[in-house]
Amino acid sequence: MSKQNNIKDKIHFFKSRGFLLLIALIAFILLLTFFFGDSGILEIIKVRKQIAELTETVNRLQQEKEKLTAEIEELKNNPMALEKKAREELWLMKKNEKVVVIVRDKNNKEEEKNPKQKQPTNDTN
């Protein structure tokens, strides 16, 4: 009879409010961990977004690297390209040349992007 009472007590415990509250509390904690934990859904979504942004940045930088590598090769192999770059970037000029700086009207939106243009001119006088 004591075994039957013991079994009935166990069954009664599983049907009690305390047990249901304990199960509900455990389920609530698991849900919070599932969504907000270190490996939760929200963290996974945030990390995936970060990975996508970093992948995009890597691709953009790789393209820029390829462009710059091609430009370096062009400057090494083509003296005219080297001269053009020196004239544009460093304002270098040959004898009998003058550098003319054109200041554009700031009201024009397109010209605001490049307010100063440097253009070497050949002066043979």
C-alpha angles and dihedrals in degrees: 000000000000090000090054091049090048091051091046090050090052092048090047090051092053090051094046126106092242092060092047091050090049091051091046091050092050091048091049092051091048091051092049090050091046092055106027106023127108089268095030127132094260092052091048091051091048092049092047090052090049090050091052091050092048092048089052090049091049091051092048092048091047090054091048090049091052091049092050092046090053090048091051091051090048091051091048095049104032118058091190091057089049091051092048091050092048091050094048100042104030101027091234116169141185126243113288092023128117128201114229118199114203115204110203130211109272092213092074108084095209092052093048088070090062106026094168125042120186117207122174115221129199113238111188096175 
